[in-house]
C-alpha cells in the first residue's frame, strides 16, 4: 500500500464516477463538485459504477498523482450520498477500504480463499 503522510485528510466522493476520467477531469470534479482544492494535499477517492474499481487523486506538494485499484472479488464499501457531497474518513479507514474491508465496521467483505 502507498504510505500517505500521517494526518492526511481523506475524502470519499459520494455516488459513482465515470472511470474514464483522468487526473485533470477528476481534479476539476473536486473543485466544482466537492468545493475542495485538489492541490491542498488531501486525498480524494472516486468509485466506478460496478463498485470494484476506485481512483485516488492526491497532490503531494511536488505533483499530482492518480492511483487506481480494482478488486478481483467483492466490492468497495461506499457511502450513499443524495447530494453528491464528500465523506471524510481517516487514513486508517482508507487502508481498510483499499483492502476491500468495510471501513465502517472492519471485517472482510469477501471471504479469503484458502490454499489447498
C-alpha positions, 0 to 999 in steps of 0.5 A, spaced: 500 500 500 502 507 498 504 510 505 500 517 505 503 522 510 500 521 517 494 526 518 492 526 511 485 528 510 481 523 506 475 524 502 470 519 499 466 522 493 459 520 494 455 516 488 459 513 482 464 516 477 465 515 470 472 511 470 474 514 464 476 520 467 483 522 468 487 526 473 485 533 470 477 531 469 477 528 476 481 534 479 476 539 476 470 534 479 473 536 486 473 543 485 466 544 482 463 538 485 466 537 492 468 545 493 475 542 495 482 544 492 485 538 489 492 541 490 491 542 498 494 535 499 488 531 501 486 525 498 480 524 494 477 517 492 472 516 486 468 509 485 466 506 478 459 504 477 460 496 478 463 498 485 470 494 484 474 499 481 476 506 485 481 512 483 485 516 488 487 523 486 492 526 491 497 532 490 503 531 494 506 538 494 511 536 488 505 533 483 499 530 482 498 523 482 492 518 480 492 511 483 487 506 481 485 499 484 480 494 482 478 488 486 478 481 483 472 479 488 467 483 492 466 490 492 468 497 495 464 499 501 461 506 499 457 511 502 450 513 499 450 520 498 443 524 495 447 530 494 453 528 491 457 531 497 464 528 500 465 523 506 471 524 510 474 518 513 481 517 516 487 514 513 486 508 517 479 507 514 482 508 507 487 502 508 481 498 510 477 500 504 483 499 499 483 492 502 476 491 500 474 491 508 468 495 510 471 501 513 465 502 517 465 496 521 472 492 519 471 485 517 472 482 510 467 483 505 469 477 501 471 471 504 479 469 503 480 463 499 484 458 502 490 454 499 489 447 498 
